[in-house]
Amino acid sequence: MADFPSVLGGAFARQRSDVLVAVGVIVVVMMLIIPLPTVLLDGFMAINIVLSLLIILIVLYTRNALEFSVFPTLLLVSTVFGLALNVSSTRLILAQGTEFNGRIVIAFGNFVVGTTGAEGLVIGIIIFVVLIAVQFIVITKGATRVAEVAARFTLDALPGKQMAIEAEYNSGALTEEEAARRKNELEREVDFYGAMDGASKFVSGNVKVGLLITVVNIVGGIIVGVTLHGESLGQASETYIRFAVGDGLVTQFPALLISTATGIIVTRAISDGSFGEDLTKQFSVQSRIYWIVAVFLFVLSFLPGFPWYVLLPMSGMSGYLAYRLGKKQAAEQAEAEQAETDRTPEAAPEAATVAPLDPLSLELGYGLVPLVDRDKGAELLDRVTRIRREMALDLGLVVPRIRIIDNMRLEPSEYSFKIRGTEVGRGTIRMGHYLAINPGTVTEEAPGERTTDPAFGLPALWITDDVRDRAERAGYTVVDSPSIIATHLTEIIKRHAADILGRQEVRSMLDSLKKEYPAVVEDVLGALSLGEIQKVLQALLGEQVSIRNMVAIMETLADFAGVTKEPSFLVEKVRQSLARQICLQHADRDRTIHVMTVAPDLERRIVEARVETAGGIVPALDPDTHRKWVNALSNAIHSVQQLGHSPVILSSEAARPLIKASARREAPDLVVLSVPEIVSDVKIEAISEVRIEE
């Protein structure tokens, strides 16, 4: 509550600024219709000059165009404001004639025209035309062209820059927040230069209209002065030309500044500093160029007719600047050499640090580098990004950034997956070929080189593009090179999800959950350590149970942590809280789970053989019983698979983790459910019983 006044004050400040802007825009529009008194006109003209000065100064001190993203809109408003002032001053000049007393218009007219009579009028017109020509032909036209080119090339470069950000993100060089921020800046940059392309047309239109209004002021003023005010032609010409030139300069001077600001802001796209910083830095790179300038000016000053009193001082200043720059560069070079000398072999090991191993990395042989080359589409990078998103949705696991690097130790066509530096998968890719996988339903064998699918170990063929249609018609599943690696990566993540989930990832998940459910997270962390929570989550992921429903998982842990902190017990209770999710994961379309059961006496023997180990609970069956159990289980799994069902065992709560642990090596994909995990609206159909013969 202590911050409430400041928040309220900030809200009022924002509301007040919005109201002032709205009122200002309405006033500008009304100026085109309602006559203004000369005092108010002078005030608005002064504001217009100050506004244009502020704009060009802000542009000069801006490091990045996006820091002044309001510039295109401000360009439109300032242009309309200047035209409104021009219309208002024209109305007063024509209405009041020689009695017009706009101080700023008169001051500008007298200052530029200078002398009186016909000579002053001619000088004033020439100066005004020259200024208009400079602004229109040089500054405005150039700025408009630069804005058009910048908008086109910024838009054309957008896909490449987005792919570069994705590549850096997938390689681990950027965090997710940094990648999102850079993408947002990229979109804002495209929007800015697109808006500048259109806004620059306002500047060129303003110059044309300003010239037209000045001509109308002169012609219309002479006509009004002679016919309505009874002035002589000479007096009317002098009066209205002076007023018209002064009025034109008052409006075109701010327009000239804004045109210059437009040119500056669209020509500094590659700068990373303010204009002054860049100017100082880039003009002080080489000292020898100033020595050359100094010698040239020195020689030029002794030639007949040249002003030596101007050239000699300039030559001396250039020589002094060259001396200072040379001395500064020599000092910087000496410091760099000294720093290099200080890096002795003895000191190097002390400064060296060992970078932590990547949570997950993909290493490629040099022949597979084109798969991640941005110039060739980098399709694999997009696949990796989608896989990370899919794993977050399917398993609830936020997969860390996957670093993709080339490894010269691999064969050119090989790739390798590593988890924290340890290889967990390897495969070979034939570039320019497709992998035709036999899912068991092939009706005709296709010609190709025999191989094995790296993800599932199924028999497959390497085929060329001209055989692809024939292989698909024969029942093969045909995939391209990026799909092979992407599928393999998906299976690697699923099989090793428990290894990927480290404590830092658990901490990040809890921090994210705490924003919405702080009470749940505080309750759990008050009862369990981070490591104990990690063990439960790893056990769930090890059996392909999604941990996306973190609220239910944390609430269950908070409920039973007071009973015991034994991980296997907590895992079973969490699984029961996720019963519907687990059942639907293994049920068919009719909400039926086809299960195998274990003979009661065999299940009892497995439970009685329970032993606590450092790696969890396992059944310590005698070797003969264990061999018979494994053989019976393998036969039952084979018969169930022949019926077209996935192997699922239904057992008691006490036996479930022991059966899973005993079959982990021989049948890693075996699903074991306990009776409390079965929800009421899911049907169970027992199709086989596992028993051993005595």
C-alpha positions in Angstrom: 0.0 0.0 0.0 3.0 2.3 0.4 3.4 2.5 -3.4 -0.2 3.4 -4.0 0.3 7.2 -4.2 3.1 6.9 -6.7 1.2 4.4 -8.8 -1.9 6.7 -8.7 0.3 9.7 -9.6 1.8 7.9 -12.5 -1.7 7.0 -13.8 -2.8 10.6 -13.5 0.4 11.8 -15.3 -0.3 9.4 -18.2 -3.9 10.5 -18.4 -2.9 14.1 -18.3 -0.4 13.7 -21.1 -3.0 11.9 -23.2 -5.5 14.7 -22.7 -2.9 17.3 -23.6 -2.0 15.5 -26.8 -5.6 15.2 -27.8 -6.3 18.8 -27.1 -3.2 19.8 -29.1 -4.3 17.9 -32.2 -7.8 19.4 -32.0 -6.3 22.9 -31.7 -4.0 22.3 -34.7 -7.0 21.3 -36.8 -9.1 24.3 -35.6 -6.3 26.7 -36.5 -7.1 25.9 -40.2 -10.6 27.4 -39.7 -10.6 29.9 -36.8 -8.6 33.2 -37.1 -5.8 33.7 -34.5 -4.7 36.9 -32.9 -1.1 37.9 -33.7 0.1 37.4 -30.2 -1.1 33.8 -30.2 0.3 33.3 -33.7 3.7 34.5 -32.5 3.5 32.1 -29.6 2.6 29.1 -31.8 5.4 30.0 -34.3 7.9 30.1 -31.5 6.7 26.7 -30.3 7.0 25.3 -33.9 10.7 26.5 -34.0 11.5 25.0 -30.6 9.8 21.7 -31.5 11.8 21.3 -34.6 15.0 22.1 -32.7 14.1 19.5 -30.1 13.4 16.9 -32.8 16.7 17.3 -34.6 18.6 17.3 -31.3 16.9 14.1 -30.1 17.7 12.5 -33.4 21.4 13.5 -33.1 21.6 12.0 -29.6 19.6 8.8 -30.4 21.7 5.6 -30.6 19.0 3.5 -32.2 16.0 4.5 -34.4 13.7 2.6 -32.1 14.5 4.9 -29.2 12.6 7.6 -31.1 9.9 5.3 -32.5 7.3 8.1 -32.3 9.1 10.0 -34.9 6.9 9.1 -37.9 3.7 10.2 -36.1 5.4 13.3 -34.8 6.5 14.1 -38.3 2.9 14.1 -39.5 1.7 16.2 -36.5 4.5 18.8 -36.9 3.8 19.0 -40.6 0.1 19.7 -40.1 1.0 22.2 -37.3 3.3 24.1 -39.7 0.7 24.2 -42.4 -1.9 25.4 -40.0 0.4 28.3 -38.9 1.0 29.1 -42.6 -2.7 29.3 -43.3 -3.4 31.4 -40.1 -0.6 33.9 -40.9 -1.8 34.1 -44.6 -5.3 35.0 -43.4 -4.0 37.7 -41.1 -1.6 39.2 -43.7 -4.3 39.4 -46.3 -6.9 40.8 -43.9 -4.7 43.4 -42.1 -2.3 44.4 -44.9 0.2 47.0 -43.7 -1.3 46.9 -40.2 -0.2 43.3 -39.7 2.0 43.2 -36.6 3.1 39.5 -36.4 6.5 40.1 -34.8 8.2 36.8 -35.8 7.1 37.1 -39.5 8.2 40.7 -39.7 11.6 39.9 -38.0 12.3 37.0 -40.4 11.3 39.2 -43.4 13.5 42.1 -42.4 16.4 39.9 -41.4 16.6 38.0 -44.7 15.5 40.8 -47.1 17.8 43.3 -45.3 17.7 46.3 -47.5 14.6 48.2 -48.6 13.3 48.8 -52.1 13.4 46.6 -55.2 16.9 45.3 -54.3 15.7 43.9 -51.0 12.6 42.3 -52.5 14.7 40.6 -55.2 17.2 39.4 -52.6 14.5 38.1 -50.3 12.8 36.1 -53.1 16.1 34.6 -54.3 17.1 33.6 -50.8 13.7 32.0 -50.2 13.8 30.1 -53.5 17.3 28.9 -52.8 16.3 27.5 -49.4 13.2 25.8 -50.9 15.4 24.3 -53.7 18.0 23.0 -51.2 15.3 21.5 -49.0 13.2 19.9 -51.8 15.9 18.8 -54.3 18.7 17.8 -51.9 17.5 17.0 -48.4 13.9 15.9 -48.8 14.4 13.9 -52.0 17.4 12.1 -50.5 15.7 11.4 -47.2 12.6 10.1 -49.0 14.7 7.8 -51.2 16.7 6.5 -48.3 13.5 5.8 -46.3 12.0 3.8 -49.3 15.2 1.7 -49.7 15.5 1.2 -45.9 11.9 0.0 -45.7 12.3 -2.4 -48.6 15.6 -3.9 -47.5 14.5 -4.2 -43.8 11.4 -6.1 -44.9 13.4 -8.3 -47.2 15.9 -9.1 -44.5 13.2 -10.0 -41.9 13.0 -13.8 -42.6 16.8 -14.2 -42.5 17.2 -12.2 -39.3 14.4 -14.3 -37.7 16.1 -17.5 -38.7 19.4 -16.2 -37.3 17.7 -15.5 -33.9 16.1 -19.0 -34.0 19.6 -20.5 -34.7 21.2 -18.7 -31.9 18.4 -19.7 -29.5 18.6 -23.4 -30.5 22.4 -23.3 -30.2 22.1 -21.9 -26.6 23.6 -18.5 -27.4 20.3 -16.8 -26.4 17.8 -17.4 -23.7 14.1 -17.7 -24.5 13.5 -14.2 -23.1 16.4 -12.7 -25.1 15.2 -14.4 -28.3 11.6 -13.0 -27.7 13.0 -9.5 -27.0 15.2 -9.5 -30.2 12.2 -10.8 -32.3 10.1 -8.0 -30.9 12.7 -5.4 -31.6 13.0 -6.8 -35.2 9.3 -6.4 -35.7 9.3 -2.9 -34.3 12.2 -2.0 -36.6 10.3 -3.2 -39.7 7.2 -1.3 -38.5 9.3 1.9 -38.0 11.0 1.9 -41.4 7.7 1.1 -43.0 6.1 4.0 -41.3 9.0 6.3 -42.2 8.6 5.3 -45.9 5.1 6.9 -45.8 5.9 9.7 -43.3 8.7 11.0 -45.5 6.1 11.9 -48.1 4.6 14.4 -45.7 7.9 16.3 -45.7 8.1 16.6 -49.5 4.5 17.6 -49.7 5.0 20.2 -47.0 7.8 21.9 -49.2 5.6 22.0 -52.2 2.6 23.4 -50.3 4.9 26.0 -48.6 6.1 27.2 -52.0 2.6 27.4 -53.3 1.3 29.3 -50.3 4.1 31.8 -50.6 3.3 32.5 -54.3 -0.4 32.8 -53.4 0.5 35.2 -50.6 2.5 37.4 -53.0 0.0 37.4 -55.8 -3.0 37.6 -53.6 -1.5 40.2 -51.3 -0.7 42.5 -54.2 -4.2 42.1 -55.6 -5.8 42.7 -52.1 -3.5 45.7 -51.4 -4.2 47.5 -54.7 -7.9 46.7 -55.1 -9.2 46.7 -51.5 -6.7 48.7 -49.5 -6.1 51.4 -52.1 -2.3 50.9 -52.0 0.0 51.7 -54.9 1.5 48.8 -56.8 5.0 49.5 -55.5 3.9 49.8 -51.9 1.7 46.7 -52.1 4.5 44.7 -53.7 7.1 45.7 -51.1 4.7 45.0 -48.2 3.3 41.7 -49.2 6.5 40.3 -50.7 8.3 41.1 -47.4 5.5 39.5 -45.4 5.3 36.5 -47.7 9.0 35.8 -47.6 9.1 36.2 -43.8 6.0 34.0 -43.4 7.5 31.4 -45.7 10.8 31.4 -43.8 9.1 31.0 -40.4 7.4 27.8 -41.6 10.1 26.5 -43.8 12.9 26.9 -41.3 11.4 24.3 -38.9 10.5 22.1 -41.9 14.1 22.3 -43.0 15.3 21.1 -39.5 12.7 18.2 -39.5 13.7 17.2 -43.1 17.3 17.0 -41.9 16.3 15.0 -38.9 14.4 12.6 -41.2 17.5 12.1 -43.3 19.7 11.5 -40.3 17.4 9.0 -38.6 17.0 6.8 -41.7 20.7 6.9 -42.7 22.0 5.7 -39.3 20.6 2.2 -39.3 24.0 0.5 -38.7 25.0 2.8 -35.9 25.3 1.7 -32.3 26.1 5.1 -30.8 24.9 8.7 -31.0 25.8 10.8 -34.0 28.4 12.7 -32.0 30.0 9.6 -30.6 30.2 8.0 -34.0 31.6 11.1 -35.6 34.3 11.5 -32.9 35.2 7.8 -33.0 35.4 7.4 -36.8 37.2 10.7 -37.4 40.0 9.8 -34.9 40.9 6.4 -36.3 44.0 7.5 -38.4 46.4 10.3 -37.5 48.3 10.3 -40.8 45.4 11.7 -42.7 45.6 14.9 -40.6 49.3 15.2 -41.3 48.5 15.1 -45.0 45.8 17.8 -44.6 48.3 19.9 -42.6 51.0 19.7 -45.3 48.4 20.4 -48.0 47.1 23.6 -46.3 50.6 24.7 -45.5 51.7 24.5 -49.2 48.4 26.1 -50.3 48.9 29.1 -48.1 52.1 30.2 -50.0 50.4 30.1 -53.4 49.6 33.6 -54.9 46.1 34.9 -54.1 45.2 32.4 -51.3 44.5 33.8 -47.8 47.5 32.7 -45.9 46.1 34.2 -42.7 43.3 31.6 -42.9 45.1 28.5 -44.2 48.2 28.7 -42.0 46.2 28.5 -38.7 44.1 25.7 -40.1 47.4 23.9 -41.1 48.7 24.3 -37.5 45.4 23.0 -36.0 45.5 19.9 -38.3 49.1 19.2 -37.4 48.4 19.5 -33.6 45.4 17.2 -34.0 47.5 14.7 -35.9 50.2 14.8 -33.2 47.6 14.2 -30.4 46.0 11.3 -32.2 49.3 9.7 -33.0 50.4 9.9 -29.4 47.1 8.5 -28.2 47.3 5.5 -30.6 50.8 4.8 -29.6 49.8 4.7 -25.9 46.9 2.3 -26.7 49.1 0.0 -28.7 51.7 -0.1 -25.8 48.9 -1.0 -23.3 47.7 -3.8 -25.6 51.2 -5.2 -25.9 51.7 -5.0 -22.1 48.4 -6.8 -21.5 49.5 -9.5 -23.9 52.8 -9.9 -22.2 51.1 -10.2 -18.8 49.3 -13.3 -20.0 52.1 -15.7 -19.0 51.8 -19.5 -19.2 51.9 -19.7 -15.4 49.0 -17.3 -15.1 46.8 -19.0 -17.7 45.7 -22.0 -15.7 44.7 -19.8 -12.8 42.4 -17.8 -15.1 41.1 -20.8 -17.0 37.6 -21.9 -16.2 35.8 -25.2 -17.2 32.5 -24.6 -18.9 29.7 -26.8 -17.6 28.5 -29.5 -20.0 25.5 -28.9 -22.1 22.3 -30.5 -20.8 21.5 -31.8 -24.3 23.6 -31.4 -27.4 23.5 -32.6 -31.0 26.9 -33.1 -32.8 27.1 -33.4 -36.5 29.7 -34.6 -39.0 30.8 -32.0 -41.5 28.7 -33.7 -44.2 25.5 -32.9 -42.3 26.2 -29.2 -41.6 24.0 -28.1 -44.5 21.0 -29.3 -42.4 21.5 -26.4 -40.1 22.9 -23.9 -42.6 20.6 -20.8 -42.6 21.4 -20.1 -46.3 19.9 -23.5 -47.2 16.8 -23.3 -45.1 18.0 -24.7 -41.8 15.0 -27.0 -41.7 16.5 -29.0 -38.8 16.6 -25.9 -36.6 12.9 -25.4 -37.0 12.2 -29.0 -36.2 14.3 -28.8 -33.0 12.3 -25.8 -31.9 9.0 -27.6 -32.5 10.2 -30.7 -30.6 11.0 -28.6 -27.5 7.5 -27.1 -27.7 5.9 -30.6 -28.1 7.8 -32.1 -25.2 6.6 -29.2 -23.0 3.0 -30.0 -24.0 3.3 -33.9 -23.9 5.6 -34.5 -20.9 5.4 -31.1 -19.1 9.2 -31.1 -19.4 10.8 -27.8 -20.5 13.7 -29.2 -22.5 16.9 -27.1 -22.1 18.4 -25.4 -25.1 19.9 -27.9 -27.5 23.3 -26.9 -28.6 24.0 -28.0 -32.2 27.7 -28.2 -33.0 29.9 -29.8 -35.7 32.4 -32.5 -34.6 35.3 -33.4 -36.8 35.8 -36.7 -34.9 32.5 -38.0 -36.3 32.3 -39.5 -39.7 31.0 -37.0 -42.3 27.5 -38.6 -42.3 27.2 -39.3 -38.6 25.4 -37.5 -35.8 25.5 -38.0 -32.1 23.2 -37.0 -29.2 24.8 -36.3 -25.8 23.3 -35.6 -22.4 25.8 -33.7 -20.3 28.7 -34.8 -22.4 27.7 -38.5 -22.5 26.5 -40.1 -25.7 23.0 -41.5 -25.6 22.3 -42.0 -29.3 24.1 -42.1 -32.7 23.0 -42.5 -36.3 24.0 -42.2 -39.9 22.4 -40.0 -42.6 22.8 -40.5 -46.4 22.4 -37.0 -47.7 20.3 -36.9 -50.9 18.5 -40.1 -49.9 15.3 -41.0 -48.1 14.9 -43.6 -45.3 12.1 -46.1 -46.1 11.1 -47.8 -42.8 9.3 -51.1 -42.9 6.6 -50.9 -40.2 5.7 -54.6 -40.8 3.0 -54.1 -43.4 5.2 -53.9 -46.5 3.6 -55.7 -49.5 6.5 -55.4 -51.9 10.2 -54.9 -51.3 11.7 -51.7 -52.8 15.3 -51.5 -54.1 17.7 -49.8 -51.8 20.6 -50.2 -49.3 19.5 -52.1 -46.2 19.9 -50.3 -42.8 18.1 -49.9 -39.5 16.0 -47.0 -38.3 18.1 -45.3 -35.6 15.1 -44.2 -33.5 13.1 -47.5 -33.2 15.5 -50.1 -34.6 13.1 -51.2 -37.3 14.4 -52.6 -40.6 14.8 -49.9 -43.3 16.2 -49.0 -46.7 18.1 -46.0 -48.0 16.4 -45.1 -51.3 16.7 -42.4 -53.9 14.1 -39.9 -54.9 13.0 -41.8 -58.0 12.0 -44.8 -55.8 10.1 -42.8 -53.2 6.6 -43.2 -54.7 7.0 -46.9 -55.3 8.2 -47.4 -51.7 5.2 -45.5 -50.3 2.8 -47.5 -52.4 4.4 -50.7 -51.1 3.7 -49.7 -47.5 7.1 -48.2 -46.4 7.2 -45.1 -44.2 9.4 -42.7 -46.1 11.2 -39.8 -44.2 13.8 -37.3 -45.2 17.1 -36.5 -43.4 15.8 -33.7 -41.0 12.8 -36.0 -40.0 15.2 -38.8 -39.2 17.2 -36.7 -36.8 14.1 -35.0 -35.4 12.3 -38.4 -34.7 15.5 -39.8 -33.1 15.8 -36.7 -30.9 12.1 -37.0 -29.8 12.7 -40.6 -28.7 16.0 -39.7 -27.0 14.2 -37.0 -25.0 11.3 -39.4 -24.0 13.7 -42.2 -23.0 16.0 -39.9 -21.0 13.6 -37.3 -19.8 14.5 -38.2 -16.2 18.2 -37.6 -16.9 17.5 -34.2 -18.6 15.5 -33.0 -15.6 18.0 -31.4 -13.3 17.6 -29.5 -10.1 17.9 -26.2 -11.9 15.1 -27.1 -14.2 13.0 -28.1 -11.2 13.7 -24.8 -9.5 12.7 -22.9 -12.7 9.4 -24.9 -12.8 8.6 -24.2 -9.2 9.4 -20.5 -9.7 7.0 -20.3 -12.6 4.3 -22.2 -10.7 4.8 -19.9 -7.7 3.6 -16.9 -9.6 0.1 -18.4 -9.9 0.0 -20.9 -6.9 2.3 -19.5 -4.3 0.6 -21.3 -1.4 1.1 -24.7 -3.0 4.8 -24.2 -3.7 5.5 -22.8 -0.3 3.7 -25.7 1.4 5.8 -28.3 -0.6 9.1 -26.6 -0.1 8.4 -26.4 3.6 8.1 -30.2 3.7 10.4 -31.5 1.0 13.8 -30.5 -0.3 14.4 -29.7 -4.0 16.2 -33.0 -4.4 13.3 -35.0 -3.0 10.9 -33.3 -5.4 13.3 -33.9 -8.3 13.4 -37.7 -7.5 9.6 -37.9 -7.6 9.4 -36.0 -10.9 12.2 -38.1 -12.4 10.4 -41.3 -11.4 7.3 -40.1 -13.2 9.2 -39.1 -16.3 11.0 -42.4 -16.3 7.7 -44.2 -16.8 6.5 -41.6 -19.5 4.0 -40.0 -17.1 3.5 -36.3 -18.0 4.4 -33.8 -15.2 2.5 -31.0 -16.8 -0.2 -31.0 -14.1 2.3 -29.6 -11.5 -0.5 -28.3 -9.3 -1.9 -31.8 -8.6 1.6 -33.2 -8.2 2.7 -30.6 -5.7 -0.6 -30.7 -3.7 -0.2 -34.5 -3.4 3.4 -34.2 -2.2 2.3 -31.6 0.3 -0.5 -34.0 1.6 1.7 -37.1 2.0 5.1 -35.6 2.9 4.1 -35.5 6.5 3.6 -39.3 6.4 6.9 -40.2 4.9 9.5 -38.7 2.6 10.3 -42.1 1.0 10.3 -41.4 -2.8 8.7 -44.6 -4.0 5.7 -44.1 -1.6 5.3 -40.5 -2.8 5.5 -41.5 -6.5 2.7 -44.0 -6.0 0.5 -41.4 -4.4 1.2 -38.9 -7.1 0.4 -41.5 -9.8 -2.9 -42.1 -8.1 -3.7 -38.4 -8.1 -3.0 -38.5 -11.9 -5.1 -41.6 -12.3 -7.3 -40.3 -15.1 -4.4 -38.8 -17.1 -2.5 -42.2 -16.9 -5.6 -44.3 -17.8 -6.5 -42.2 -20.8 -2.9 -42.4 -21.9 -3.1 -46.2 -22.3 -6.8 -46.7 -23.1 -8.2 -47.2 -26.6 -11.0 -45.3 -28.3 -13.6 -47.3 -26.3 -11.9 -46.3 -23.0 -10.7 -49.8 -22.5 -7.3 -50.9 -21.3 -6.2 -54.4 -22.3 -4.0 -55.6 -19.5 -1.9 -58.6 -18.4 -2.1 -59.7 -14.8 0.4 -61.5 -12.6 -0.4 -64.8 -10.8 -1.2 -64.0 -7.2 1.5 -66.3 -5.8 4.1 -64.9 -8.1 3.1 -61.3 -7.2 3.3 -62.2 -3.5 6.8 -63.6 -4.0 7.9 -60.4 -5.8 6.5 -58.2 -3.0 8.2 -60.4 -0.3 11.6 -60.0 -2.1 11.5 -56.2 -1.8 14.9 -54.7 -0.9 15.8 -51.1 -0.3 18.8 -49.9 -2.3 20.5 -46.5 -3.0 18.8 -46.5 -6.4 15.3 -47.3 -5.0 13.4 -50.5 -4.2 14.0 -53.7 -6.2 12.8 -57.3 -5.9 15.7 -59.5 -4.9 14.5 -62.7 -6.4 16.7 -65.8 -6.4 18.4 -66.3 -9.8 16.3 -69.2 -10.9 13.0 -67.5 -10.0 14.2 -64.3 -11.7 15.1 -66.2 -14.9 11.7 -67.9 -15.0 9.9 -64.6 -14.3 11.7 -62.8 -17.1 11.1 -65.6 -19.6 7.4 -65.8 -18.7 7.1 -62.0 -18.9 8.8 -61.9 -22.3 6.5 -64.6 -23.7 3.4 -62.8 -22.4 4.5 -59.5 -23.9 5.1 -61.2 -27.3 1.7 -62.8 -27.3 0.0 -59.4 -26.4 1.8 -57.6 -29.1 0.7 -60.2 -31.7 -2.9 -59.4 -30.7 -2.1 -55.7 -31.6 -2.0 -54.3 -28.0 0.7 -52.5 -26.1 2.0 -54.5 -23.1 0.3 -53.2 -19.9 0.4 -55.0 -16.5 -2.2 -54.4 -13.8 -1.0 -55.2 -10.3 -1.5 -54.2 -6.7 -0.1 -50.9 -5.3 2.6 -52.7 -3.4 3.8 -54.8 -6.3 3.7 -52.1 -9.1 7.1 -50.4 -8.6 8.7 -53.8 -8.0 7.4 -55.3 -11.2 8.5 -52.3 -13.1 12.0 -52.4 -11.6 12.4 -56.1 -12.3 11.4 -55.7 -16.0 13.3 -52.4 -16.6 16.2 -54.0 -18.4 14.4 -56.7 -20.4 11.2 -54.7 -21.2 11.9 -50.9 -20.8 8.7 -50.0 -22.5 6.5 -52.1 -20.3 3.7 -50.1 -18.6 2.7 -51.2 -15.1 -0.4 -49.9 -13.5 -1.8 -50.4 -10.0 -5.4 -51.0 -9.1 -5.8 -47.6 -7.3 -4.8 -45.8 -10.6 -7.8 -47.2 -12.5 -10.7 -44.7 -12.7 -14.3 -45.8 -12.7 -15.2 -44.8 -16.3 -12.3 -46.8 -17.8 -12.9 -50.5 -18.5 -10.3 -53.1 -17.9 -10.0 -56.3 -20.0 -7.6 -59.0 -18.9 -6.1 -60.8 -21.9 -3.2 -62.7 -20.3 -1.8 -63.8 -17.0 1.9 -64.1 -16.3 2.9 -67.2 -14.3 5.9 -69.4 -13.9 6.0 -73.1 -14.0 7.6 -74.7 -10.9 
